[in-house]
Amino acid sequence: MSHEIRTPLNAVIGFSEMLKDAKIPRELQIEYSENIAIAGNALLNLINDILDLSKLEAGQMQIIPERVDFPKYCRDLCRIFQYSATQKNLDLIFDIAEDMPALMLDQARMRQIFINLVGNSVKFTPKGGSVKITAKFSQMTVSSGSLLLTFADNGIGMPEIDQKKIFEPFVQLSKYRGTSAANNGTGLGLPIVRRLVDKMGGTLTVESAEGKGTVFYILLPNVGLADCAGSKDSGANAEDKTENESGSPQKINVLVVDDAPMNIKIFTLFLKRLGVSYDAAKSGEEALSKLKKSSFNWILTDLHMKDMSGEELAKIIRNDPAYGNIRIAVVTADTDADAFDKNLFDAILPKPIDRQLLHQCLFGDEK
């Protein structure tokens, strides 16, 4: 793991040093910047995987089901891999009944499962092959049923002896899956998938043979039906999204609250690119002062600040009827259920900030 961490970090530091040279051509500046972004994202993904695995092994990962239109959810996830599949001339096949009822699932954790399993299938299937994702739901009671997911490819496959190793952390089968670290990953994806499925009360099995492809099966035996669950949150979110989509970028005014100048700079650069009005405050007290002088649609506040936390700021705003129409998003790396009162916030933006997620938060759609 030392190598996996130091390699992208070395690229970030090395190319950053090279960018200090004011004489380098513009095209090299762009190339170095792109390399920094690629290495930074690789390092971020690695850190996220390590943290997720640590939470799972410590029993601290929480599964939070919410209403999901599963056919649409799966199609949207599969679009992530459409470009890669097209580049390799792969058939990306999606088989799921459109009349499947809305289900209660943890969208974030299901997304991790899909990205890992579909990503592996696309990565390790040669040009001209195929990847097929199948989902079948069988209702067992009036309020729940079983969900069977199948991820099949006709790629390089693996021998039986290696099928027993792939769910162990940090194991890479480079003999069968390439030799470069970029191609292999860090050996954490499948262990995380196995533990997530276990946490959901399901089972994960694999069938494979060298040169004949691989099939992963996930069975979740007790998935709730959303209509029976009566989730109030999902209805509120649907109303919020419609309202957001009807708005226009020009009418949005955002107040960024953060005691770290670098974070404010990044946020304001993103907001400028999105074409919205914005102001910034370096503390909760300064934010409250600006609220008295100007009108804002959104407040984007850091959670952990020295004098006043984002949670404390949100409580003050929520208790003042004058600010009843203001929406508040918390910016934080703490996504645990008990880390703060999520009911105070309309949205949660995980660190580091993603411009697409910011757009979705403000406007209710993806750019």
N, C-alpha and C positions, 0 to 999 in steps of 0.2 A: 504493500500500500504506500510505502514511502516513495517508491518510483512513480506510482500513479498520481500522487499529489504533487511531487516536485516537478514532473515533466510539464504540465500546463502552467504551473506557477513560474517556472523558468522562462517559458515563452512570454508570459505577461510582463515580467520584470525586464527581460532582454529587449523585447520590442519597444517597451516604454522608454528604455534608455536610448535606443536608436532614434526615437521620435524627437528627442531633445536637440538633435542636430538640425539646425535651421536650414542647412544647405541641401538636404536630401530632396529629390524631385517629388512632385505632387503624387505621381502614381505609386511611388514607394511608401509615401505617407499613408495612402489609402490601403495598400497591401498590409503594412504593419498594423494599422488600426483594425483591419478585418481579422488578422491573426490573433490580436489581443482579445477581440470579442469571442472568437472561436475557443481559444484556450480558457478564457474566463467562464464561458458557459459550461465547458467540459468540467472545470473545477467545481462549479456550482452544482452540477448534476451529481458529481461524486460525493460532495459534502451532504447533499440532500439524501442520497442513498444511504450513507453511513448513519445519518441521524435517524432515518426511518427504520433501518435495521436495528439500531440501538433501542428505539422506542418499542419495537415489536418484541425484541428479546427481553426487555424489561417489563413487558406487559402494560405499557403506558399508551399504546396506540388505541385511540377510540374510533369505533365505527359509528358514523352518524347518518342513518338512512334519510333520504328525502325523495320526493316524488320525481320519477324519471320516465320520460317518454323513450323507452328503450330502443325501439327501431331507429328513431331520429338520432338518439345519443350515439348509437353504434356507427351510423353512417357518418356523422360529423367526425368521430374519432378516426375512422378509416381514411378520411380525406387527408389526414396528416401524412399518410404514406403514399398518397396517389402519385406524387411527383417521383419519388424513389422507385415505385413500381413501374411507372411509365419509362423511366430511364433504363430499366433492366428488361423492358418488354415483358413484364409479369402480368398475368391475369389476377386481379384482386377481386375475388368473388365474395359477395355478401349475401347470406341466406338467412332471412328472418321474416316471420309473418308480420305484416303491417297491422294486423288487428290484435296484436299482443297488448294486453292491458297495461296501464301505467303501473310501475313497480316502485317499491321503496328500497332504494339502494344508496350507498355512499358513492356519490359521483366522483369525488377526488380519488378514492382508492380504486374504484373500477377503472378509472382512467389510467392509473399506474399499471394495472394488470394488462389492459389492452395495449398500451404503448410498449411494454416489455415483450409480450408474446407476439403481437403483430410485427413489431420491429425486428425481432429475431427471425421470424419467418421470411420477411422481406430481405433481410441482410444475408441470410444463409441459403437462399434459393437462387440458383444460377439463372442467367438470362433465358427468357422464353418459358420459365416455369410458371407455377400458379400457387396462389395463397388463398385459402377459403376460410371464412369466418362464419360459423353457424350458431344460431341461438334459438333454443326451444324452451317454451314455458309450459308447464303442466300444472293446472290448478288442482290442489289437493284438498283444500278446505274452502270455506266461504271467504276467508281472509288471507290465504297464503297459498303458495305452491312451490314447485322446484324449477330452477333455472339451470339448463345445461348449455354450456358454451364449449365450442370446439374450434381450435385453431390448427388448421392442417396445411402443410406445404409438401411439395415434392422435391425438396432441397437435398442437401448433402447427407442429412441424417446423422446418426451416431450409434455405436455399438452398445450392447446392453450394459456392459461394465461401466460405461461413462454415464448412463442414464441415472445411476445411483449417486453420482457425484454432483450433478448440475445444480442441486438445491442446497449445496453446502456453500457458505459464504467464501468469497475470494477465490473460488475454483474456476480456472479457465482451461477449456479443452482446446488449446491452440493447435494441437496436432490435427484436429478435425475441423477447426473453425478459423483457420487463418493464423497469421503469426504476428500481426501488428496490434499494438495495444488499442489503437483507435478502432480497429475492427472488432476486437474481442470485448471491449468494455472492461469493467472492473470485477466481474464475477459476482455482482450483487443483485442484479435484476431478478433472476429466477428465485434466489432465496427470499427476496422480499415478496414476490408473487406468492410463493408457497405459504409464507407466514400470514399474508393478508387473507388468503383463502381460508386458512385455518381459523383466523380471527373471526371470519364471517360464518364459521360453522360448516364450511364446505370441504370438498376434497379436490385435489389436483393430481392427475395422473398423466403419464406420458407413454406413447408408443413410438418407436423409431427403429430404423435399421440403416446401416451405412449405404448411402447412394439411393435410398428409397424414400427419403423424407421423414418428417416428424409430425406427430399429432399430439396436442395438449388438450386434455379434457378437464373442465371445471364444472363441478356439480354443487350448486347452492340449494340445499334441500328445504329451506324455510324462508322464502322471500315473500315479504308482505305485499298485498295489493294496495295501491295508493288510494283507491276510492274507498276501501274499507278502513284504511288507516285514518282518514279524515284530517290530513295534515293542513293546518291553517297557514303555516308559513309559505307553502307552495302557492296558495291562492294570492297571498299578499305580494309575493315576488312577481307573479304573473302580471298583477296590476301595475306594479312599479315599472316593469319592463316596457309595457305599452305606453305608459306615460313618458318614459325616457325617450322612446323611439320617436314620439311625436314632437319632441323638442328639437331645437336647432342649435348648432355649436355657438352661434353668435349671442345667444341669450344666456349662456352659462358663464357664471363668474365664480371662480374657485379661490378659496383661501387655503394656502399651504402652511401648516404649523409644524415646525421642526427646529430643535436647538442645534442641529448640525448643519453648518452652511453648505457643505458639499451636497447633502441630501436635498436641500432647498434648490440648489442650482440645477441638479438633475431633474427634479420635478418641474421646475419652471421651463426648462428646455423642452420637456415632453409636452407640457401644456401649450407652449408657444407653437409647436409643430401641429398640435391638434386644433389650433385656431380659436382658443377660448381665452377669455379675460381671466386674470389671476392677480393675486397679491400674496405676500408672504409674511409670516410672523415667526419670531425666534423663540417664543414662549407662549404659554397659555394665557398669561396676563395680557401680552401684546395682542393676541388673537381676540380676546374679549373686547379690548379697546377698539380694534378695527371693526368688529361687528357692530359697534354702536355708531360708527361713522359711514359704513358702506353696507350694501346689500349683497349677499352671497347665496348661490344655489347649493354649493358643496363646500364642505370643509374636509381637507385631507390632513389628518393629524398623525404624527408619530405616537406610538404608545408610551415609550419610555423616555421621559424628558426630566430634567433636573428639578425644576421648581414646581411644575404641575404636570402630571401624567396626562396622556391623551384620554384615558378613562375619566379622570377627574374633570377635564375640560368638557367632555361630552355630557357628564351629569349636570354641570352648570347650565349648559345650553338647553338640554332637554327639560330642565325645570323652569325655563323662562318662556312663557307663552309667546313672547315677541319673536322667538326664533323657531316657531312651530313648523315652518316650511323648509327649513334648512336640512339638507341631508349630510350625514357625516360618515366618512370612510376612515377606518383605522389602518395605518401602515405599520406592519409588524412582522417579525419572524416567529412570534409566539402564536401558534395556531392550536394549541391544546385547549380543550373545552373549558378548563378551569382557570386559564391564565388571566382572563378578564371577562367582564360582562358583555357578551356579544349582543345582547338586546339593546344596548345603547347605540349601536352602529347599523347603518344601512348597508354597508359593504366592508369587506376585509381585503386589503391589498397586501399580499405577501412580499417580503423583501427577498431579493432585490426587485425593484419595480420593473414590470414588463409593460411596454407602451401599449401593446394590444389589450392587455387586461385593464389598463387605465382607461382606454377608449371605451371598452365594454362597460366599465363601471359608470362612466359619465353619460354615455349615450344609449346604453342598453343593447348594443349589438357589437359584432366583431368587424373590425376593418379588414 
